[in-house]
Structure formats: C-alpha cells, structure tokens
Amino acid sequence: MDKQTQFSGTDEVREQHRFDEGRLLDWMQANVDGFKGPLTVQQFKGGQSNPTYKLITPGQNYVMRRKPPGTLVASAHAVDREYRVITALHGAGFPVARTFGLCMDDAVLGTSFYVMDCVDGRVIWDTRFPDVAADQRHRYYDAMNATMAQLHNLDHVKLGLADYGKTGNYFERQIGRWSKQYLADEAAGRLENMDKLVEWLPAHIPPGDDTAIVHGDYRCDNMIFHPTEPRVLAVLDWELSTLGHPLADFAYHLMMYRMPPGITAGLVGADLAELKIPSESEYVAAYCARTGRKGIDNLSFYLAFNMFRLTAIIHGIRGRVVRGTAASAHAKTMASFVEPLAELAWKQAQQAG
C-alpha cells in the first residue's frame, strides 16, 4: 500500500477511538455557530498521533482533532496548542482552517478536542508533482515558497504567541534534545555517523539568532491546494509547531532537494529542468527575496542539522520496532532508512566544513 492510499480518505471510526457521538452533537449545537445536524462521524485513515475525524452534516463538513485515549507523554498530543496557533494564524490571514471551538473538558468525549473547518482541495503527495501539468509546476512550488515566507514574516508577539515556545539558543536546545534521545535508545543501537554529528553539530552552530513561528514539518503533503489553481488553501498538521529559527524550518522543507526518492519523496536524481521544477538555488533566492535576506549563509549546517534531526526521529522508530512496540510494516521500512540517512547527514556536515 502506498503512502497516499494509506494516509488519505476516511473510514468508520476505529474501535479504540470511538466516543459518544450524541455528546458531540450536543456540544456542537451549543458551541459551534450555525451548526445544524444530523451529524455523521468518520475517521481519517493514517497514522496521525492525534485521531482526526470528519464530521459530516447536510450544510457543512468539519474536522475534529482529538487527544487519544490512554496514558500519554505529558507534553505530547497538545490539541490546545494546535488550536491556539491555528486560530491566531487564521486571524492574521494565513491559510489555515477556520476554528470553531476547543473543549478541554474530558467529561464530554473522554479527552480534549477541537473542531475546525473541513477545507476541500487537493493534497499532493509527491514532490515531483506528477499529476500537475508540467508548465504549472513552478507555480505550485512558488505557492509553497510564498506561504512559508508569509509564516516566517508574521509577528508572533502581535499575534499573542510570545509564549508559544522558548526563544534564543534554538539550535543548541534542539541538538541537545535529539542527541539525548539518540544516545538513550540502546535498543536501536549506535551509528558511527550519528556519533560524529553529536560532537560536530554543537561545535559549529552559526552565529546570530532569529525567532519566528515555525511549522516543524512543512512538506507538500501537509497542505491543501486549491482544486485547480496553484494556491495553498490550508497548511495542516501543526503539532510540531513552536517558536524557533526560521532558517531551520526552511531548511527542513528544502531537504526535498537533497533527499533520494527511496527515503522520502525527494528530488535527488530528478531532471528538474525537464520537470519544470525550480532549482534549489532559485527556490532559496525566492524565499530570501520574500523574507528580506540577501542569502543564506551556513545553509549546509542548517541542512545537516535537519538531516540529523530526521535520523534521530527514525532511530527512535527503529528502537520501537526492536522493542516490539511498533510492529507495522511501515515502521519497519522507516527503520531501515537510519544508516543511509545518517550517512547523508554526515556528508552534509562535511560540506559545511
């Protein structure tokens, strides 16, 4: 089963994620402006950490994101954080779904949840945009670029998000966090290239600092495009968002140019000119023009950092596979990418000097 089939569409609500739909109907009637039933509930397929539901009514469809039941890591699954940032961004004119309400009372559905608009459009899963006409691909890339620049240009303080995350020393904190996680997971084993990166990265953090709202997982398949136009209608999946360095966020997105298609939907080996997709240098220049930068010094460091972070995340998945807590075929496939990703990250660090 390919990623698009696995993670798109809806199905019946899974047994472990069921709740009292009558209570939800009562809450919607009391809290959502203009709501009119009857209400039908379906669950989106895929592996979202927060169960996501499609709420269908005759007049309008909604999406509900809910904290999963059971014992959870204290800082994870913070649907109130997602609701807060999406609500603030929508008020600033940034393309996200309109929110309708947040419920932190576990007595309603068993866990906290929020409801937002269901944005209809097009999700593109492959960075080569195979289903888009070749002469239009550069416009879709430009829309992604402009939307990310718009996010990083927003004033988080004016939006009431001054305390949405820690400020300062972003790379130091992030490198420390992911190094600690990597070193602590004995089940997944140690990797020579990761050990090198744990030492190299903190010693080569570029000077200067910057703070912006960062998405944390900005990819083409985490946004909804207009059904027929090269326009982003909504950016999805804000669970990794925080305050951080915008160039870290942009470099994560830019990794698509440095990643092979086997590990992610990367562009390595693609004929960009034939595909009519902008080159990496053109894409960087467009972002810099939109964010008032003359260029990006130390880009190789930012890319190496993001490859290290991604390797650490997948190393954690390998640990869960080894321990038997993540037995799915998808998790096992992801775990097999650890060595090639670590090698790619170390080569990127060497390019940075």
N, C-alpha and C positions, 0 to 999 in steps of 0.2 A: 504494500500500500504506500503510495507516495505521500509526501508531506501535505500537499494540497487536499487530497482526499481525506487524510487523517484529521486535519485540523479545521476543515470548513464544514458548513452545514449544521443542521440541528437534528436532534433525535429525542426520544422520550427521556424524561428526567431519570437519571441513574438512581438505583436503589439507595446508595449511600448519601445522595444529595437531595433526597425528597424532603418536603416540608408540607405544612398545612396550607394548601392553596386558598382556602376560604379566608384564612387570616391575612394572607397577602392581598386578596381582593378588598377586604375591609380597610386595610392600611392604605391602599391605592385610592380608594374612594374618599378617604379622609385627608390625604396628604398631597395628591397629585392634581394640580389644576386641570380642569377639563376632562378628567378621566371618566370614561363610560365603559362598563362591561357589556357582555360577558368576557371573561378572561380565560385564555388558553396558554399553558406554560410548556415550553420545550427547552431543552438544554443544548447549548452549543457543544459540538464534538471537540476532541482535542485535549491537550494536557495543561490547560491553564491552571495556575496554582490556586486561583480563586474561581470556584464554579461560576459559570456565566450562563444566563438564561435569556431566552427570547420570550417576551410577554406579548401575546397577540390579542388585539381587540378589533372590533369592526372598524373603528375610526383611526386607530394609530397603533403602531408597534413600539415596544420599549425594550430596553436591555437592562437586566438586573445582574449586578456583580455582588457576590455573597462570600463572606468568610466561611471557609469549610468547617464542618463539624469536627470534633475530636481535639486531642491535645496538640497544641501548636507551639512553634518557636515564638517567643514573646513579641519580637519586632516584625515578624512576617505577617503577610495577609492583611495589612492595614488598609482596609477599604475606605476608612475615613480620610486617610492621606490622599488616596486616589481621588475621592470625591472633592476634596478641598482644592487640589491643583487643577482638576478639570473644570470645576466651577469658576475658579479665578481666571483661567485661560479663556474660557468661553466669554466671560465678561469683557476681556481685552480684545476680542475679535479674532482670536487664534482658532484654527479649525479643529475643534473637538466637539463631541456630542454635547447637547444641552442636558444639564442635570435637572432632575425633578424632585429629589428628596433623598435624605440619608436617615437610616434607622439604626441607632446604636442599642436599642432595647432587645436583648436576646429573647425576651418573652414572646416576641411576635413570631419569628421564624426559627428560633434556636440559635442563630448567630446574626451579627450585624450585616447590613446590606445597603446598597444604594441603587437608585433607578435613574436611567438616563434615556435619551432618545435613541431609537434604532436608526442609524444612518444607512440608507440604501446606496449602494455604489459598487465599485469594482475593487477587489483585492488582487494584487499582482504578486505572485509568489516567487518569480524568477527574475533575478537582476538583469537578465538579457531581454526581458520584456518581449517574449516570443509572440504573444498574441496581440501586440500593438504594431500598427503599421510602421515600417522602418523609418519613414520620413517624419513620424511623430515622436519617436523615442527620445530624442534630445529634449523635447518639450516636457515630457514626463520627468526626466532627470532634472530639468530646470525647476519644475514644480516642487520636487523633493528638496532641492537645494534651497529654494526661496523659503520654504516652510521651516526648515531647520534654522536658517538665518533669522527668520522672524521670531522664533522661540528665543534664541540667544540674545536678541536685541531688546527683549522685554525687560522692564524694570521690576525685578521681583519684590523690591521694597514697596513700590507704589501699588503693587497687586496684593499687598498684605501677606506676602510669603517670605518676609525677612527671616523667620524662624523655621523655614521649611527644611533646612539642613544646616550642617556646620559650615562655616566659611573659613577660608585660609588653609594652607597646607594640604590641599586636596590629594595630590599625588602621594605625598608622604603617608597620609592616612589610608588611602586605598591600597598602596603597595604593602603596607603593614598588615592590613586586613586579609588580603588574598595570600600573602606569604604565610601568615599564621595558619590559615585554613589548609593550605597545601601541605605544610610541614606536619600538621597534626593528624592528617589522614594516612595512617600507616598501612591500612588495608590496600590503598591504591598504589602504594609503592613510590619510591623516589625516582626522579628523572634527572640525568646529568644537566641537561639544558635548562630545566627549571631551577635547579640548584644555582647555576650560574646567574640566572636572571634575578633570583632572590638577593644575590650580592650586588649585581651590577645596577639594577634599577634605582635603589635609593641613593647611590653614589653619583647618579647622572641626571637628577631632576633639574630641568631647566630653571633659570631664574625667573622671577616675576610670578604674579598670580592674577587670577581673574575669576569672577563668580557670576554664574548665570543659572537659570533653571535648565537642568539637563534631563533628557528623557531616559537615557541609560540603555536603550535597546532600539535605536532608531534604524529601521530597515524598511524596505519597500512593502513587505508583507505585514507591517504593523501600521498600515494606513489604508484608508478607504479613498479611492479616487472617484471622481465623477464618472458615471456610467459610460460617457462618450467623449469627455473632454480631459485634457491633461491638467487636471486641477485636483488638489488634495481637499477632500471634504472633511475628513476627520483623522487625526492621529490617535492610535489605540495603544493600550497596554502601558499604563503609567506606573506600574507597581515598582519599577526601579528608579523612578524619577526622584530628584533631590536638588539641592544646590551644589554646584560643582564647577569644574573648569570647562568652559565651552569647547576648548580645543580637544579635550579628552572625548567629549561627546561626539564632536565632528569626526575625529579620527576613528572612532568605533564604526561610524557609518561608512567612512572612507575605506575601511578594511575590505569592502567588496572588491576593490581593485587589486588587492594583494592576496586574496584567498582563492584556492582552486575550487572548481565546482563540486569535487567529491566531498569536501569537508562542509562547506556551506554553499549557498548559491552564488559562488564567487565568479569573477570575470577573468581570472588567470587563464591564458590560452585562447581567449576570445579575440576575434578580429573586430576591434571597436569601430574602426572606420567603416568596415562593411556593415556592421550592425547599426551604424549611425548613432552610436552612444558617445557622449563626450569623453575625452581622455581624462586621466586623473588630474593632470596639470590644469586643464580647462575647468574641471569641476572645483578644484581648490581655488582657482582665480575667481570664479563666480561667487563662491562663499565669502572670500576675502573682500570683494567689492561690496557685497551686501552688508558686511559687518564692520566696514571701515578699517580693514587691515591691509598693509602693504604686501603681506605674505605671511607664511607660517614658518618661522624658524623652529628647528628641532622637531620637524614633523616625524622623522624616523623614530624619535623617542616616544612620541605620543602613540604611534602605531605599535611599537614594541610593547608598550605598557598595555594596550588593549588586547594584543595577542596573548600576553602573559595572563591577563585577567580572564580571557575566554578559556585558556588552557586550564587555569585553576578551577573554573566552574565545571569544565568537563572532567577534570581529575576527580572532583567531588562526585560526579555521576558514576565514574568508574568505581570509586570506593563503595557506593551504594550497591552497584552490581555485584561486587565481590562479597559484600556482606549479605546479599540476598534480599535487600530491601527495594531494589529497582530491577525487576527481572524482565521487563518488557524488551522486545526485540529492538525497539527504537533506542532505549537506554544503552543496550549492548553495542549497537552500531556507533552511537555517540562516543562511548568509552574507548573505542578503537582509534579515535582521532587524536588521542592525547599525545602520543610520540611525534607524529608529523606536525602537529600544531606547536609543540614545544620547540621543535627544530626550526620552524618558520619564525617563531618569536625571537629565538636567539640570533638567527641570521639578520633579522630586522634590527636588533640591538647592535650588532656589529656594524651595520650600515650607519648607525648613529654615531659611531666612534666610541 
